[in-house]
Amino acid sequence: MSAVSLSILVGLLATLLALPPALFLGWVLERTRWPGRGVVYVLVLLPLVLPPVVTGYLLLEFFSPRGMLGRQLESIGLPVAFHLAGAVVAASVVGFPLLFMLVSYAYRSVDPALETVSRSLGRGGWETWWRVTLPLAWPGVAAGALLAFARALGEFGATIVLAGHVPGETGTIPLAVMALMDVPGAEQEVFALCGVSIFLGVLAVVGFRALDKRHRTRLELDR
């Protein structure tokens, strides 16, 4: 698999992996109040400020064959470290804070009174979230998913530590560019990969802006 197609695959899988917990945690932290809530916020946002290499090392300690979860996954034939799953997990964890923040913002933009009315009509919490909250918040959620996908496309530090550079399996665009920089005469390949990376990044940012604008318009935040 080429570095470009592998990067797109990793980005998509990483976003899909991060989306359910982001939807859940965003709703819980925006709509409930309980002791320890601030600690959870810190832990969720920590990968945003940690050096990616540090994040990758911590993930490697957890998912390596000797790690707490890695040992169990290896025993059932689902290795993570130095496999495609490792690249997906690394990209998902590093991009998760961005996705979480935008999902939280999308929830925050939905008037809680609408949810209260829904519950007063007999709908439970889950049905209210599915029928009221998510439909109103979805453009913001989609914008966050697109930005997380773009972040996953550019992930390097955590990926190189947890997944390594295995061409065809973990060799995403950033890792391929790094490897090709040491190859004499590979300048054209490097420029080509850089061009594709810029193109994909621009598409993702333009899509994010369009979805974010749509979200603001739907909720009448633009005056």
BELSULCOR-V711063 format. One record per backbone hydrogen bond with DSSP energy under -1.0 kcal/mol. CO is the residue of the C=O (numbers start at 1). NH is the residue of the N-H. E is the energy in kcal/mol with one decimal. If there is no record, write none. Layout:
CO NH E
CO NH E
//
This chain:
2 6 -2.4
3 7 -2.1
4 8 -2.2
5 9 -2.3
6 10 -2.9
7 11 -2.7
8 12 -2.5
9 13 -2.7
10 14 -2.8
11 15 -2.0
12 16 -2.4
13 17 -2.2
14 18 -1.9
15 19 -1.9
18 22 -1.8
19 23 -2.7
20 24 -2.3
21 25 -3.0
22 26 -2.3
23 27 -1.6
24 28 -2.6
25 29 -2.8
26 30 -1.4
27 31 -2.4
28 32 -1.2
34 37 -1.6
36 40 -1.8
37 41 -1.9
38 42 -2.1
39 43 -2.3
40 44 -2.6
41 45 -2.1
42 46 -1.1
45 48 -1.6
46 49 -1.5
46 50 -2.0
51 55 -2.0
52 56 -2.7
53 57 -2.3
54 58 -2.5
55 59 -2.3
56 60 -2.4
57 61 -2.3
58 62 -1.4
59 63 -3.1
60 64 -2.0
62 69 -1.3
62 70 -2.0
64 67 -2.4
67 71 -1.7
69 73 -2.4
70 74 -2.6
71 75 -1.7
73 78 -3.2
74 77 -1.5
80 83 -1.5
80 86 -1.0
83 87 -1.3
84 88 -2.1
85 89 -2.7
86 90 -2.5
87 91 -2.2
88 92 -2.4
89 93 -2.6
90 94 -2.2
91 95 -1.9
92 96 -1.2
95 99 -1.8
96 100 -3.1
97 101 -2.6
98 102 -2.0
99 103 -2.4
100 104 -2.7
101 105 -2.2
102 106 -2.1
103 107 -2.4
104 108 -2.6
105 109 -1.4
107 110 -1.5
111 114 -1.6
112 116 -2.2
113 117 -2.4
114 118 -1.9
115 119 -2.3
116 120 -2.2
117 121 -1.0
118 123 -1.8
119 122 -1.8
124 128 -2.4
125 129 -2.2
126 130 -2.4
127 131 -2.7
128 132 -2.4
128 133 -1.8
129 134 -3.1
132 136 -1.5
133 137 -2.0
134 138 -1.9
137 141 -2.1
138 142 -3.1
139 143 -2.1
140 144 -2.1
141 145 -2.4
142 146 -2.3
143 147 -2.1
144 148 -2.4
145 149 -2.2
146 150 -2.1
147 151 -2.2
148 152 -2.3
149 153 -1.9
150 154 -1.1
156 160 -2.9
157 161 -1.2
158 162 -2.5
159 163 -3.0
159 164 -1.3
162 82 -2.1
166 169 -2.6
166 170 -2.9
166 171 -1.4
170 172 -2.1
172 176 -2.9
173 177 -2.7
174 178 -2.0
175 179 -2.2
176 180 -2.6
177 181 -1.5
179 182 -1.2
180 183 -1.8
183 186 -1.5
186 190 -2.1
187 191 -2.9
188 192 -2.3
189 193 -2.5
190 194 -2.6
191 195 -2.5
192 196 -2.3
193 197 -2.4
194 198 -2.4
195 199 -2.4
196 200 -2.7
197 201 -2.3
198 202 -2.6
199 203 -2.3
200 204 -2.3
201 205 -2.5
202 206 -2.8
203 207 -2.5
204 208 -2.4
205 209 -2.5
206 210 -2.3
207 211 -2.4
208 212 -2.7
209 213 -2.4
210 214 -2.1
211 215 -2.4
212 216 -2.2
213 217 -2.4
214 218 -2.6
215 219 -1.7
216 221 -3.2
217 220 -1.3
//
